[in-house]
């Protein structure tokens, strides 16, 4: 696995950097155009990435690069298959499912509400694919427990836990009434504003974050286990 260390370090560093840079550029573009800070608790990803400006285009470019890097992270088991022997086909399933979830991350981030049903379908599809990816990763580590003992089991539990958090997000019963606004004031002066957190956009940001955390956990686990062999 030592031969794969440059790939591990560079891919992990680039992916995390692109994630941070993408959000920073998106928030900067939003602030420059809207004259207020972007609120990750109440605003949808597409409301940030939909800003039409030079910096907004830069944010989209960074998002695309991040999605590519994230997809490569999920392909890491394929890159190190000479060091870690997973159950046949698991590395391919992880690569394909992870690649699809990475692609859906970009679609979810830029798809607006001109068609609410389509946006909700993408959100549900992204959650399901991401959940399945996490489960497959968990079983990939679990299958290695006889050879690597508690280390493999620990990463299996971590992967299952991260996947379970995504399930809890979409199974939240309050999500069905996500569009309910909060009333501020009384009488004719009353206004309706988004509550904090506004459940659907907040859930989307959580899932986008979980996608990165799952990929990082998988890569670290594969690298650690590969060095135990």
C-alpha positions in Angstrom: 0.0 0.0 0.0 3.0 2.3 0.5 3.2 2.6 -3.3 -0.3 4.1 -3.3 0.5 6.7 -0.7 1.0 9.6 -3.2 -2.3 8.8 -4.8 -4.0 8.6 -1.4 -2.6 11.9 0.0 -3.1 13.8 -3.2 -6.6 12.6 -4.0 -7.8 13.1 -0.4 -6.2 16.6 -0.1 -7.5 17.8 -3.5 -11.0 16.5 -2.8 -11.3 18.2 0.6 -9.8 21.4 -0.8 -12.2 21.5 -3.7 -15.1 20.9 -1.4 -14.1 23.9 0.8 -13.2 26.1 -2.2 -16.5 25.3 -3.9 -18.6 26.4 -0.9 -16.4 29.4 -0.3 -16.7 30.6 -3.9 -20.4 30.0 -3.9 -20.9 31.9 -0.7 -18.7 34.8 -1.9 -20.6 35.0 -5.2 -23.9 35.0 -3.4 -22.8 37.7 -1.0 -21.5 39.9 -3.8 -24.7 39.6 -5.7 -27.3 39.5 -3.0 -25.5 41.8 -0.4 -26.1 39.3 2.4 -24.5 36.1 3.7 -25.6 32.7 2.4 -27.4 30.8 5.1 -26.7 27.0 4.9 -29.5 26.4 7.4 -32.3 28.0 5.3 -31.2 28.2 1.7 -31.1 25.5 -1.0 -27.8 24.7 -2.7 -29.2 25.8 -6.1 -30.0 29.2 -4.6 -26.2 29.7 -4.1 -25.0 28.1 -7.2 -27.7 29.7 -9.3 -26.2 33.2 -9.0 -25.3 34.4 -12.5 -22.0 36.2 -12.2 -18.3 35.6 -13.0 -17.7 34.3 -9.5 -20.9 32.2 -9.8 -19.5 30.5 -12.9 -16.2 29.9 -11.0 -18.3 28.2 -8.2 -19.9 25.9 -10.8 -16.5 25.1 -12.3 -15.2 24.2 -8.8 -18.3 22.1 -8.2 -17.7 20.1 -11.3 -14.0 19.5 -10.3 -15.1 18.5 -6.8 -17.7 16.0 -8.2 -15.0 14.4 -10.4 -12.6 14.2 -7.5 -15.3 12.7 -5.3 -16.1 10.1 -7.9 -12.4 9.2 -8.0 -12.4 8.8 -4.2 -15.1 6.2 -4.5 -13.0 4.5 -7.1 -10.1 4.2 -4.7 -10.7 0.5 -4.0 -10.2 -0.2 -7.7 -6.9 1.7 -7.6 -5.6 -0.4 -4.7 -7.1 -3.8 -5.5 -3.5 -5.2 -5.6 -3.2 -4.5 -1.9 -6.7 -5.2 -0.6 -8.7 -8.2 -1.8 -12.3 -7.3 -1.4 -15.2 -9.7 -2.1 -15.4 -10.0 -5.9 -17.2 -7.1 -7.4 -17.6 -5.0 -4.3 -14.9 -2.5 -5.5 -16.8 -2.2 -8.8 -20.1 -1.6 -7.1 -18.6 1.0 -4.8 -17.0 2.8 -7.8 -20.2 2.8 -9.8 -22.6 3.7 -7.0 -20.2 6.3 -5.6 -19.8 7.8 -9.1 -23.5 8.1 -9.5 -24.0 9.6 -6.1 -21.2 12.2 -6.9 -23.0 13.0 -10.2 -26.3 13.4 -8.3 -24.5 15.8 -5.9 -23.9 18.2 -8.8 -27.4 17.8 -10.2 -29.0 18.4 -6.7 -26.8 21.5 -6.3 -27.8 23.2 -9.5 -31.4 21.9 -10.1 -33.8 24.6 -9.2 -37.5 24.5 -8.2 -39.0 25.3 -11.6 -40.1 21.7 -11.4 -40.6 20.9 -7.8 -41.4 17.2 -8.4 -38.2 16.7 -10.4 -36.1 18.3 -7.7 -37.7 16.2 -5.0 -37.1 13.0 -7.1 -33.5 13.9 -7.5 -33.2 14.5 -3.7 -34.9 11.1 -3.0 -32.8 9.3 -5.6 -29.6 10.9 -4.3 -30.4 9.8 -0.8 -31.2 6.2 -1.8 -28.0 5.8 -4.0 -25.8 7.4 -1.3 -27.4 5.1 1.4 -26.8 2.0 -0.8 -23.2 3.2 -1.4 -22.6 3.5 2.3 -24.1 0.0 3.0 -21.9 -1.6 0.3 -18.8 0.1 1.8 -19.8 -1.1 5.2 -20.1 -4.7 4.1 -16.8 -4.4 2.2 -15.1 -3.6 5.5 -17.1 -6.2 7.4 -16.0 -8.9 5.0 -12.4 -8.1 6.0 -12.9 -8.6 9.7 -11.5 -12.1 9.8 -8.2 -10.9 8.3 -7.9 -7.4 9.9 -9.9 -7.9 13.1 -11.2 -4.9 15.0 -9.8 -2.3 12.6 -11.9 -3.5 9.7 -14.9 -3.9 12.0 -14.5 -0.3 13.3 -14.5 1.1 9.8 -17.5 -1.1 8.9 -19.4 0.3 11.9 -18.4 3.9 10.9 -19.6 3.4 7.3 -22.9 1.9 8.4 -23.4 4.7 10.9 -22.8 7.4 8.3 -25.2 5.6 5.9 -27.7 5.4 8.8 -27.6 9.2 9.3 -28.6 9.7 5.7 -31.5 7.4 6.3 -32.6 9.3 9.3 -32.5 12.5 7.3 -34.9 11.3 4.7 -37.1 9.4 7.2 -37.5 12.5 9.4 -41.3 12.8 9.7 -41.1 16.6 9.8 -39.6 16.6 6.3 -43.1 16.0 4.9 -44.1 19.5 6.0 -40.8 21.1 5.1 -42.5 24.0 3.2 -44.2 25.4 6.3 -43.1 28.9 7.0 -42.7 30.7 10.3 -45.0 33.6 11.1 -43.4 36.6 12.5 -45.5 39.4 13.9 -49.3 39.8 14.2 -52.1 41.3 12.2 -51.4 43.0 8.9 -47.8 43.5 9.7 -47.2 39.8 10.0 -44.7 38.2 7.6 -43.8 34.6 6.9 -40.1 33.6 6.9 -38.2 30.4 6.6 -37.6 28.7 9.9 -34.0 27.9 10.9 -33.3 25.2 10.0 -35.5 25.0 6.9 -35.7 21.2 6.7 -35.4 20.4 3.0 -32.4 22.6 2.1 -30.8 21.8 5.4 -31.2 18.1 4.7 -29.7 18.5 1.2 -26.6 20.2 2.7 -26.3 17.5 5.3 -26.4 14.8 2.6 -23.8 16.6 0.5 -21.5 16.7 3.6 -22.2 13.1 4.5 -21.2 12.1 0.9 -17.7 13.6 1.5 -17.4 12.1 5.0 -18.3 8.7 3.7 -15.7 8.9 0.9 -13.0 10.1 3.3 -13.8 7.4 5.8 -13.6 4.7 3.1 -10.3 5.9 1.7 -8.7 6.2 5.2 -10.0 2.8 6.1 -8.7 1.2 2.9 -5.3 2.8 3.4 -5.0 1.8 7.0 -6.0 -1.8 6.3 -3.8 -2.0 3.3 -0.8 -1.1 5.5 -1.7 -3.9 8.0 -1.3 -6.6 5.4 
